[in-house]
């Protein structure tokens, strides 16, 4: 009987320790703060900021959309965003955004991941900045974000492309759009890496 009681106590003790360890683990994600100004998956380890750069800030309003935010956030090594905030483009918005897309899949031209800035310099650096794995061939499209479009803006989560290639978290801001086909217009498709490198 004493042996059974001691075994039960020890099991409960170690179970409690394991539970506390998980709760206090650095990978555990805090919940939203009041007002929704921080993402559900934001940690101190995320790089950069979810605040929009001044040249774009007047074109957006911060809004609440927990479901959309959660779609954009990813766990370490899984890509997506490390942290994010939901915004909606204003009625008089005129923001141009850019996307690197997979040439082997024409349907990916208007996918979910975009950037405020036109790619320039080495393709390899752009891949690293925006966690674009080598499996995705980066052509480029330039579009105007429609008025009223909901987006998540945040910084990149780490991504493991293969056992031999892993991108770290990035401070570069990315734009997540759930349905880009309905949210962008006036698009120009660039003719591959040649024009990218010239500009």
Buried (B, 14 or more C-beta within 10 A) or exposed (E): EEEEEEEEEEEEEEEEEEEEEEEEEEEEEEEBEEEBEBBBBBBEEBBBBBEBEEEBEEBBEBEEBEEBBEBBBBEBEEBBBBBBBBBBBBEEBEBBBBBBBBBEEEEBBBBBBBBBEEBEEEBEEBBBBBBBBEEBBBBBBBBBBBBEBBBBBBBBBBBBBEEEEEBEBBEBBBBBBBEBEEBBEEBEEBEEBEEBEEE
